[in-house]
Structures are given as structure tokens and as C-alpha cells.
Amino acid sequence: MQSIGKVLIVIGILLILVGLVTWLFSDKLHWFGNLPGDIRIKRNNTTIYAPVITFLLISLVLTLIINIVRRFL
């Protein structure tokens, strides 16, 4: 059970770091979510937004981070 606690602490620290980065650099990250390949459909009173490329980029970065962390643990 101690290993689960350590994992939860690491995840919490990572979430805090991501929150701080987005808060401090929000003016420089305006392109994030507006990448080519993100789908945005606007009709009358409805807007559909599917950030396909943004999610792929997040997935790639998280996969790299997790693989690097697993090598050292």
C-alpha cells in the first residue's frame, strides 16, 4: 500500500506543476488547442470542438515522460 501512496503523491505533484505552468505561461500557450487538425464546427447555436491533434500531442508528451520516469524507478 505504500507504493500506491507514493504514486498518488507523484501524480499530485505533477498536476500542481502542470497547473503552475499553464497559469504562469498562459499568454504564451494561446496556440495550444488551436492546432491544425483540431476540429471546430460552428452552426447556429451549437459549437462542436474536437481537439484531435492537441490530444495526440498531450499523449505523446505524457508517454515520453512516463517512459523516462519508469527507467529511473
N, C-alpha and C positions, 0 to 999 in steps of 0.2 A: 504494500500500500504506500510505502514511502516514495517509490518511483513515480506513482501517479501524482503525488503531491508536487514532486519536482517538475514534472511535465506541465502541470497546471500553472506553477509559478513562472516557468519559462514562457508559456503561451501568454500569460498576463503581462509580463514584461515586454514581450514583442508587440502586443496590442497597444500598450502605452507608447512605445517608440513609434509605431505607425501613426497613432493619433497625434503625437507631437510633430512628426514630420509633416503631416498633412495640414496641421494648424499653422506651423511656422512658415511653410513654403506654399501655402495655398495660392498665392498670387503667381507663382512660377509653374504651378501644376494645372493651369487652366486648359491645357490640351488634353489632359487625362479624362477620358470618357467621350472625347470628340475625335477619336482616331478614324482614319479612313477604314471602312469596313464595319463601323458601328452603324446599326440600322436605326433610323428615326423616321417614323411615319406620322405626319400631322394631317388630320382630317377634321373638319368642323369643330366639334367639341372633344375630340379624342386624340390623344398622343400616345403612340406606342414607341418605346425605346428599348432596343436590344443591343447592349454594348459587347458585341461578339469579340472583336479584336482586343478590346480592353480586358475582358475576362481571360482571353488566351495569354496576354502579356502578364497578367497577375499570376496565372497558373504557372507559367514558365519561371517567373522570378521565385515564387514560393517553392517550386520543385528544386531549383538550384540551391536555395537556402537550406531546405530540409536535407538534401544530399550532403551538403558541406557540413552541417551540424552532425549528421549521423556518422560521418567519417571520423569526427573527433570524439564522439561519445562511444 
